[in-house]
Amino acid sequence: MSPGNADLSISPKAFDKVMDLMRDASIQASDYFLRVSVKGGGCSGLSYNLDFDNEAKPGDMEFTHEGLKMVCDMKSFLYLCGTELDFSDGLNGKGFNFINPNAARTCGCGESFAV
C-alpha cells in the first residue's frame, strides 16, 4: 500500500491465505467476495470482522486485488480507509492483522481498536 492510499488493500500473504480458505471451503472467488467490516464491541470499542459473502448491499465500496473482490460498507469504510489486511503465521501469533492508520489505539490481541 502506498502512502496516502485511500483504498482498502491486502498484502500478498493475506491474499494467499484468503484464497486458500476459499479453496478449502469450495468457494469460488467469481461468486463470492471478502466482506470487511467494523462492528461495535471488543476491548477497545470497535472490532474488525471478516466474512465471505455473495450478496452486495446498497452503498458497498468495492476493491479488487488479482481477482479477489473485497467489499466494505460505507460506515465501516470511514474507519478502514487506507487500511491494509495482512496475515501473520509467526511464533508470536497466527491470523489476520489490520494495519489501520486511523486507529488511535489497538488492544493487545489486535482484534479491536479505537479512533
VENZIDA-V850495 format. One record per residue. N is the residue number from 1. RES is the residue in one small letter. D_LAST is the distance of its C-alpha to the last C-alpha in Angstrom with 2 decimals. Layout:
BEGIN
n,res,d_last
N,RES,D_LAST
N,RES,D_LAST
END
This chain:
BEGIN
n,res,d_last
1,m,20.64
2,s,21.43
3,p,19.29
4,g,18.00
5,n,18.49
6,a,16.64
7,d,18.03
8,l,17.10
9,s,19.42
10,i,21.10
11,s,22.81
12,p,26.57
13,k,26.32
14,a,23.86
15,f,26.06
16,d,29.13
17,k,27.71
18,v,26.72
19,m,30.21
20,d,31.81
21,l,30.14
22,m,31.29
23,r,34.75
24,d,35.00
25,a,34.18
26,s,36.59
27,i,33.94
28,q,34.77
29,a,32.07
30,s,34.10
31,d,33.69
32,y,30.18
33,f,26.75
34,l,23.57
35,r,21.03
36,v,17.40
37,s,15.01
38,v,11.97
39,k,13.03
40,g,12.03
41,g,13.07
42,g,13.21
43,c,12.99
44,s,9.21
45,g,8.89
46,l,8.63
47,s,11.38
48,y,12.97
49,n,16.44
50,l,19.39
51,d,22.72
52,f,25.86
53,d,26.74
54,n,29.60
55,e,28.85
56,a,26.80
57,k,25.28
58,p,25.39
59,g,22.51
60,d,21.69
61,m,20.70
62,e,23.02
63,f,22.97
64,t,25.99
65,h,26.73
66,e,30.39
67,g,31.17
68,l,28.11
69,k,26.30
70,m,22.60
71,v,21.34
72,c,17.98
73,d,17.81
74,m,16.49
75,k,13.75
76,s,12.39
77,f,13.06
78,l,10.66
79,y,7.85
80,l,10.58
81,c,12.28
82,g,13.78
83,t,13.19
84,e,16.33
85,l,17.62
86,d,19.76
87,f,22.19
88,s,23.46
89,d,26.80
90,g,27.38
91,l,28.55
92,n,25.16
93,g,24.04
94,k,24.54
95,g,22.32
96,f,19.75
97,n,16.74
98,f,13.79
99,i,13.35
100,n,10.02
101,p,9.64
102,n,6.25
103,a,4.85
104,a,4.77
105,r,6.94
106,t,9.04
107,c,12.02
108,g,15.49
109,c,16.53
110,g,13.80
111,e,13.75
112,s,10.48
113,f,6.90
114,a,3.78
115,v,0.00
END
